[in-house]
């Protein structure tokens, strides 16, 4: 009997530019050489199926997304991730020199920002987006904020 081939879940690098993470499929709005999915990440839905990805990486990307699209962005990540999938976010700490040095940065993240996405946190009640569990959160007020969140079921 032939073994059924299992297609591995997608690892997606959103806003990758011409340097997607090895082992990841790069998505960027610019048709650069190494970009496999040319799509503006601020336009929803993304050209991906529900639950198609296991990991989404956004390195130095969320700070460029319009503030009024931040919740929609994380809701779209939630849609395309499998249950238990991870979103990895790295961004300059809001208010730091690294944040202010780039004139295209428009959405600062600080250590309280992820609390808006985790139902265990009081700030979640403000917008009630799709639910995440904050797994790891590190920051430096003079450097970057790094975050790992896991997709959890609604109503948990």
C-alpha positions in Angstrom: 0.0 0.0 0.0 1.4 3.4 -1.0 1.9 5.9 1.8 -0.2 9.0 1.5 2.0 12.1 1.2 1.2 14.7 3.8 1.8 18.3 2.6 3.5 20.2 5.4 1.8 23.4 6.6 2.9 26.7 5.2 5.3 28.9 7.1 4.6 32.4 5.9 6.9 35.5 6.1 4.7 38.5 5.7 6.3 41.7 4.4 9.5 39.8 3.8 11.0 42.1 1.1 13.7 40.3 -0.9 14.8 38.4 2.1 12.3 35.8 3.3 13.3 33.6 6.2 14.7 30.2 5.0 12.0 27.6 5.0 9.3 30.3 4.7 7.1 31.4 1.8 7.6 35.1 1.4 4.6 37.4 0.9 5.1 41.1 0.0 3.3 43.7 -2.1 6.4 44.2 -4.2 7.1 41.6 -6.9 10.7 41.1 -5.7 12.9 38.2 -6.8 12.4 35.9 -3.8 8.7 36.9 -3.1 6.4 33.9 -3.8 3.1 35.6 -3.0 2.7 39.1 -4.3 -0.1 40.6 -2.2 -0.6 43.7 -0.1 -0.9 42.4 3.5 -3.2 45.3 4.3 -5.8 44.0 1.8 -8.0 41.2 3.3 -8.6 38.4 2.7 -5.1 37.2 1.8 -4.9 34.6 -1.0 -4.6 31.8 1.4 -7.0 29.2 2.7 -8.4 29.0 6.3 -5.9 27.1 8.5 -3.3 26.8 5.7 -0.3 28.0 7.8 1.4 26.7 10.9 3.6 29.8 11.5 3.4 33.4 10.4 6.4 35.6 10.8 6.2 39.4 10.7 9.6 40.9 11.2 9.7 44.7 11.3 6.4 44.9 9.5 3.5 45.7 11.9 4.9 49.1 12.6 4.3 50.0 8.9 0.6 48.8 9.0 -2.0 51.5 9.4 -3.2 51.8 13.0 -6.9 51.1 12.1 -5.9 47.9 10.4 -3.9 46.4 13.2 -6.8 44.3 14.6 -7.8 43.2 11.0 -4.2 42.2 10.4 -4.1 39.9 13.4 -7.6 38.6 12.7 -6.4 37.6 9.2 -3.3 35.9 10.7 -5.7 34.0 13.0 -7.8 32.9 9.9 -5.0 31.5 7.9 -3.3 29.7 10.8 -4.2 26.3 12.0 -5.4 25.9 15.5 -2.4 26.2 17.8 -0.4 28.0 15.0 2.0 30.7 16.0 2.5 34.3 14.9 6.0 35.7 15.5 6.2 39.5 15.6 9.4 41.6 15.9 9.1 45.4 15.8 11.0 48.4 17.1 9.8 49.4 20.6 7.2 52.2 20.2 8.7 55.5 21.2 12.3 54.3 20.8 14.8 55.9 18.5 14.6 52.8 16.4 10.8 53.4 16.0 11.1 57.1 15.2 14.0 56.9 12.8 11.9 55.5 10.0 9.3 58.0 8.6 7.1 55.2 7.4 6.5 53.8 11.0 2.9 54.6 11.9 1.9 52.0 14.5 4.0 51.8 17.7 3.8 48.6 19.8 4.8 48.5 23.5 4.6 45.7 26.0 0.9 46.3 26.7 -0.2 46.2 23.0 -0.4 42.3 22.8 -2.8 42.3 25.8 -5.5 43.6 23.4 -5.4 40.2 21.6 -5.3 37.8 24.6 -8.7 37.0 26.3 -6.9 36.5 29.6 -6.0 40.2 29.7 -8.5 43.0 30.7 -7.5 45.0 27.6 -8.9 42.3 25.3 -12.4 43.4 26.3 -11.9 46.8 24.5 -12.1 45.3 20.9 -12.6 41.6 21.4 -10.6 40.5 18.3 -9.9 36.8 17.4 -8.2 35.3 20.4 -4.6 34.6 20.9 -2.5 33.4 23.9 0.7 35.4 24.5 3.4 32.8 24.8 6.6 34.9 24.9 7.0 38.7 25.1 10.4 40.4 25.3 11.2 44.1 24.9 13.7 46.8 25.4 12.6 50.5 25.5 15.8 51.2 23.5 15.5 48.4 21.1 12.8 45.9 19.9 9.7 44.1 21.0 9.6 40.4 20.2 6.4 38.4 20.6 5.1 34.9 20.1 1.3 34.4 20.2 -0.6 31.1 19.7 -4.0 30.9 18.0 -6.6 29.6 20.4 -10.3 28.7 20.0 -12.9 31.4 20.3 -14.7 31.4 23.6 -11.9 29.8 25.6 
